[in-house]
Amino acid sequence: MTTSRRLLAAAALVIVAAVAGAFVAASGDAGMAIVLAAVGLGVGLNLLVSLLLLSQLRHLGGEVAALRRGAGRQRRMTRRVQQELRRAHERLARHRKVLDRTEERVRGVRVQQNQDYYRRVAEGRVLRGQLQETVRLFATYPMSAQVPPMGHWAASPDLVGALLDEFLDKRPGLVVECGSGVSTLWLATAARQHGVPTRIVALEHDAEYAQESRALLARHGLSDIAEVRDAPLQVVDVEGTDRTWYAPSAVEDLHDIGLLFVDGPPTSTGEHARYPALPVLQDQLAPTCSIVLDDMIREDEQQVAQLWHDRLPDLSRTDLRLEKGATIFRRG
């Protein structure tokens, strides 16, 4: 039996007691009737009030429970919304990363395309310049036999042109080349055609290549003007430091050098491989002379040029904008 039912039963008993009191009153005991009636009514009223309060409490309890259930649902919904927001932020972050990577790749492609375009433009300009210089050389100096290719490891046409311009301007009595090849051929050809009374000596560390250079000069009838010397590489004392350079015996008879063209030894022989040319031959240079250093696009040669300039600050310096770069030092 529930509490509300118990209270209803008790109220009924009280009411019965009150009725019984009324019967007692009817029987003649008025005092007892009044007492019983009062007690019954009071207890009955209290029970009724308690029943009403209990009903209200139960109703309020239901509302509280409903509110709690609603709050729980709200919390669960809030958590779900927060989870969805987190997942949305994560998806957005992933999409942003993908977008950033895509934009970066697009920028990289555009930069590469621009670089490729300007490289092709620059290469086209260089190629046109080399072709123009080649045409000028062959038009100025007709050859009686085949000429080896210029460029790559050999001297480029623009360098040969600059070298010949310097040679014809200074008209030196002795030209020394560190290295041999097409530059030797062109210098000897220019000397013969312009009647310059000069002697050309090319130092070559590779015996086989030296023989090829001598054969080339012979085919063009220039052996009386240019000489290719075997100059094997040796350890040479340069300013108190051991360096690999041409054998000193190959240069000891060379004096009053008016034009020194430094295009060797190969850089594979060590750092600043071409530096010894100036300290070794410095005292054998003519009062008026020019020194041409090739391959100035390389950092090693740039450092060599600076070391030379520091060693002999009285030399003037001119940097040439050629395909592989070159520098001319002059004195007098």
C-alpha positions as CSV (number, residue, x, y, z in Angstrom):
1,M,0.0,0.0,0.0
2,T,1.3,3.5,-1.0
3,T,1.7,6.3,1.4
4,S,-1.2,8.3,-0.1
5,R,-3.5,5.3,0.3
6,R,-2.5,4.9,3.9
7,L,-3.3,8.6,4.5
8,L,-6.7,8.2,2.9
9,A,-7.5,5.2,5.1
10,A,-6.4,7.1,8.2
11,A,-8.6,10.1,7.2
12,A,-11.5,7.8,6.7
13,L,-11.0,6.3,10.2
14,V,-10.8,9.7,11.7
15,I,-14.0,10.7,10.0
16,V,-15.6,7.5,11.2
17,A,-14.4,8.4,14.7
18,A,-16.0,11.8,14.3
19,V,-19.2,10.2,13.3
20,A,-19.0,7.8,16.2
21,G,-18.6,10.8,18.5
22,A,-21.7,12.2,17.0
23,F,-23.6,9.0,17.8
24,V,-22.2,9.2,21.3
25,A,-23.5,12.7,21.6
26,A,-26.8,11.5,20.5
27,S,-26.7,9.0,23.3
28,G,-26.5,11.8,25.8
29,D,-22.7,12.2,26.7
30,A,-22.2,15.7,25.1
31,G,-18.7,16.3,26.4
32,M,-17.3,13.1,25.1
33,A,-19.0,13.7,21.8
34,I,-17.4,17.1,21.5
35,V,-13.9,15.7,22.3
36,L,-14.2,12.9,19.8
37,A,-15.5,15.1,17.1
38,A,-12.8,17.7,17.6
39,V,-10.0,15.1,17.7
40,G,-11.4,13.4,14.6
41,L,-11.8,16.5,12.6
42,G,-8.3,17.8,13.6
43,V,-6.6,14.6,12.7
44,G,-8.6,14.3,9.6
45,L,-7.7,17.8,8.5
46,N,-4.0,17.2,9.2
47,L,-4.1,14.0,7.2
48,L,-5.8,15.7,4.3
49,V,-3.2,18.6,4.4
50,S,-0.4,16.0,4.5
51,L,-1.9,14.2,1.6
52,L,-2.1,17.5,-0.4
53,L,1.5,18.4,0.5
54,L,2.7,14.9,-0.5
55,S,0.9,15.1,-3.8
56,Q,2.5,18.5,-4.5
57,L,5.9,17.2,-3.5
58,R,5.5,14.2,-5.8
59,H,4.5,16.6,-8.6
60,L,7.5,18.8,-7.9
61,G,9.7,15.7,-7.7
62,G,8.5,14.7,-11.1
63,E,9.2,18.2,-12.5
64,V,12.7,18.2,-10.9
65,A,13.3,14.7,-12.4
66,A,12.1,16.0,-15.7
67,L,14.4,19.0,-15.4
68,R,17.3,16.8,-14.5
69,R,16.5,14.6,-17.5
70,G,16.3,17.7,-19.7
71,A,19.6,19.0,-18.3
72,G,21.2,15.6,-19.0
73,R,19.9,15.7,-22.5
74,Q,21.2,19.3,-22.8
75,R,24.6,18.3,-21.6
76,R,24.8,15.3,-23.9
77,M,23.7,17.5,-26.8
78,T,26.3,20.1,-25.8
79,R,29.0,17.4,-25.7
80,R,27.8,16.2,-29.2
81,V,27.9,19.7,-30.5
82,Q,31.3,20.3,-29.1
83,Q,32.6,17.0,-30.6
84,E,31.1,18.0,-33.9
85,L,32.8,21.4,-33.7
86,R,36.1,19.8,-32.9
87,R,35.8,17.4,-35.8
88,A,34.8,20.3,-38.0
89,H,37.9,22.2,-36.9
90,E,40.1,19.2,-37.5
91,R,38.6,18.7,-41.0
92,L,39.1,22.4,-41.6
93,A,42.7,22.2,-40.5
94,R,43.3,19.3,-42.7
95,H,41.7,21.1,-45.7
96,R,43.8,24.2,-44.9
97,K,47.0,22.1,-44.9
98,V,46.0,20.5,-48.2
99,L,45.2,24.0,-49.6
100,D,48.5,25.4,-48.3
101,R,50.5,22.5,-49.9
102,T,48.6,23.0,-53.1
103,E,49.3,26.7,-53.1
104,E,53.0,26.0,-52.4
105,R,53.2,23.5,-55.2
106,V,51.5,26.0,-57.5
107,R,53.9,28.7,-56.5
108,G,56.8,26.3,-57.0
109,V,55.6,25.4,-60.5
110,R,55.2,29.1,-61.3
111,V,58.7,29.9,-60.0
112,Q,60.2,27.0,-61.9
113,Q,58.4,28.1,-65.0
114,N,59.7,31.6,-64.6
115,Q,63.2,30.3,-63.9
116,D,63.0,28.0,-67.0
117,Y,61.8,30.9,-69.1
118,Y,64.6,33.3,-68.1
119,R,67.2,30.5,-68.3
120,R,66.1,29.8,-71.8
121,V,66.2,33.5,-72.6
122,A,69.7,33.8,-71.1
123,E,70.8,30.6,-72.8
124,G,69.5,32.0,-76.1
125,R,71.3,35.2,-75.6
126,V,74.5,33.4,-74.8
127,L,74.1,31.1,-77.7
128,R,73.5,34.0,-80.1
129,G,76.5,35.8,-78.7
130,Q,78.7,32.7,-79.1
131,L,77.5,32.1,-82.6
132,Q,78.1,35.8,-83.5
133,E,81.6,35.6,-82.1
134,T,82.3,32.3,-83.9
135,V,81.2,33.9,-87.2
136,R,83.4,36.9,-86.5
137,L,86.5,34.7,-85.7
138,F,86.2,32.6,-88.8
139,A,85.4,35.6,-91.0
140,T,88.5,37.4,-89.7
141,Y,90.8,34.5,-89.6
142,P,90.1,32.0,-92.4
143,M,91.4,28.5,-91.4
144,S,93.2,26.1,-93.8
145,A,92.3,23.0,-91.8
146,Q,89.7,21.7,-89.4
147,V,89.3,23.5,-86.0
148,P,88.4,21.7,-82.8
149,P,85.1,22.6,-81.1
150,M,85.2,25.6,-78.8
151,G,83.4,25.7,-75.5
152,H,82.8,23.3,-72.6
153,W,86.3,22.3,-71.5
154,A,87.9,24.2,-74.3
155,A,88.0,28.0,-74.5
156,S,84.7,29.5,-75.6
157,P,84.4,31.7,-78.7
158,D,83.8,34.9,-76.6
159,L,86.9,34.2,-74.5
160,V,89.0,33.5,-77.7
161,G,87.7,36.8,-79.1
162,A,88.6,38.8,-75.9
163,L,92.0,37.1,-75.8
164,L,92.8,38.0,-79.4
165,D,91.7,41.6,-78.9
166,E,94.1,41.9,-75.9
167,F,96.9,40.2,-77.9
168,L,96.5,42.5,-80.9
169,D,96.2,45.6,-78.7
170,K,99.4,44.8,-76.7
171,R,101.3,42.9,-79.4
172,P,103.5,41.1,-76.8
173,G,106.8,39.5,-77.8
174,L,106.1,36.4,-75.6
175,V,102.8,34.7,-74.8
176,V,102.7,32.0,-72.2
177,E,99.6,29.8,-71.8
178,C,98.9,27.6,-68.8
179,G,97.1,24.9,-70.8
180,S,97.0,24.3,-74.6
181,G,94.3,23.8,-77.3
182,V,92.2,26.0,-79.5
183,S,93.3,29.2,-77.8
184,T,96.9,28.3,-78.9
185,L,95.7,27.8,-82.4
186,W,93.8,31.1,-82.6
187,L,96.6,33.1,-81.1
188,A,99.1,31.7,-83.5
189,T,96.7,32.4,-86.4
190,A,96.2,36.0,-85.4
191,A,100.0,36.5,-85.0
192,R,100.7,35.2,-88.5
193,Q,97.8,37.1,-90.1
194,H,98.7,40.4,-88.5
195,G,102.4,39.9,-88.7
196,V,103.0,40.2,-84.9
197,P,106.6,39.1,-84.1
198,T,105.7,37.0,-81.1
199,R,106.5,33.6,-79.6
200,I,103.8,31.5,-78.1
201,V,104.6,28.8,-75.5
202,A,101.8,26.6,-74.1
203,L,102.4,24.5,-71.0
204,E,100.5,21.1,-71.1
205,H,100.6,18.6,-68.2
206,D,98.9,15.8,-70.2
207,A,101.5,14.3,-72.6
208,E,98.8,12.8,-74.9
209,Y,96.9,16.1,-75.2
210,A,100.2,18.0,-75.7
211,Q,100.9,15.7,-78.7
212,E,97.4,16.4,-80.1
213,S,97.9,20.2,-79.7
214,R,101.3,20.0,-81.5
215,A,99.7,18.0,-84.3
216,L,96.9,20.6,-84.6
217,L,99.4,23.4,-84.9
218,A,101.3,21.4,-87.6
219,R,98.2,20.9,-89.7
220,H,97.7,24.7,-89.7
221,G,101.3,25.4,-90.4
222,L,101.9,27.2,-87.2
223,S,104.6,25.2,-85.5
224,D,107.1,28.0,-86.1
225,I,105.0,30.4,-84.1
226,A,103.6,28.3,-81.3
227,E,105.2,25.7,-79.1
228,V,103.5,23.2,-76.8
229,R,105.7,22.1,-74.0
230,D,105.4,19.0,-71.9
231,A,105.1,20.3,-68.3
232,P,104.1,17.5,-65.9
233,L,102.5,18.5,-62.6
234,Q,104.8,18.4,-59.6
235,V,104.8,19.6,-56.0
236,V,106.2,23.1,-56.1
237,D,107.1,25.3,-53.1
238,V,105.0,28.4,-53.5
239,E,105.5,31.0,-50.8
240,G,106.5,28.3,-48.3
241,T,103.5,26.1,-49.2
242,D,103.6,22.9,-51.2
243,R,101.3,23.2,-54.2
244,T,100.7,21.2,-57.4
245,W,101.8,23.1,-60.5
246,Y,103.8,22.7,-63.7
247,A,107.4,21.5,-63.5
248,P,109.6,24.6,-62.9
249,S,112.0,23.4,-65.6
250,A,109.3,24.1,-68.2
251,V,109.2,27.8,-67.5
252,E,112.7,28.7,-66.2
253,D,113.8,30.1,-69.7
254,L,110.7,32.2,-70.2
255,H,111.4,36.0,-69.6
256,D,109.6,39.2,-70.5
257,I,106.2,37.6,-70.7
258,G,103.8,40.1,-72.2
259,L,100.6,38.1,-72.1
260,L,100.0,35.3,-69.6
261,F,96.8,33.3,-70.2
262,V,95.9,31.1,-67.2
263,D,93.5,28.2,-68.0
264,G,95.2,25.4,-66.1
265,P,96.1,23.3,-64.2
266,P,92.7,21.6,-63.7
267,T,90.8,22.5,-60.5
268,S,90.9,18.8,-59.6
269,T,94.5,19.2,-58.5
270,G,93.4,21.1,-55.4
271,E,92.1,24.4,-54.0
272,H,93.3,27.5,-55.8
273,A,95.0,25.3,-58.4
274,R,95.8,28.3,-60.7
275,Y,97.1,30.6,-58.0
276,P,100.8,29.6,-58.4
277,A,101.0,31.1,-61.9
278,L,101.5,34.6,-60.6
279,P,104.0,34.0,-57.7
280,V,106.0,31.6,-59.8
281,L,106.2,33.8,-63.0
282,Q,105.9,37.2,-61.3
283,D,109.6,38.0,-61.8
284,Q,109.5,36.8,-65.4
285,L,106.7,39.2,-66.5
286,A,107.5,42.1,-68.8
287,P,107.1,45.7,-67.4
288,T,104.1,46.0,-69.7
289,C,102.0,42.9,-69.5
290,S,98.5,41.4,-69.3
291,I,97.3,38.4,-67.3
292,V,94.0,36.7,-68.4
293,L,92.3,34.4,-65.9
294,D,89.5,32.2,-67.3
295,D,86.5,30.5,-65.6
296,M,85.7,33.4,-63.3
297,I,82.2,32.0,-62.8
298,R,83.8,29.6,-60.3
299,E,84.3,30.7,-56.8
300,D,87.8,29.2,-56.7
301,E,88.9,31.4,-59.6
302,Q,87.3,34.4,-58.0
303,Q,89.3,33.8,-54.8
304,V,92.5,33.4,-56.9
305,A,91.8,36.7,-58.7
306,Q,91.4,38.5,-55.3
307,L,94.6,36.9,-54.0
308,W,96.5,38.1,-57.1
309,H,95.1,41.6,-56.7
310,D,96.1,41.6,-53.0
311,R,99.6,40.4,-54.0
312,L,100.2,43.0,-56.7
313,P,97.8,46.0,-56.0
314,D,99.5,48.0,-58.8
315,L,97.8,45.8,-61.4
316,S,94.6,47.1,-62.9
317,R,91.7,44.7,-63.1
318,T,88.9,44.4,-65.6
319,D,86.2,41.7,-65.2
320,L,84.7,40.5,-68.5
321,R,81.1,39.4,-68.8
322,L,81.6,36.3,-70.8
323,E,79.8,32.9,-70.7
324,K,82.3,31.5,-68.2
325,G,83.6,34.8,-67.0
326,A,87.2,36.1,-67.2
327,T,89.4,38.8,-65.7
328,I,92.2,40.7,-67.2
329,F,95.0,42.2,-65.0
330,R,97.2,44.8,-66.7
331,R,100.4,46.5,-65.8
332,G,102.1,49.4,-67.7
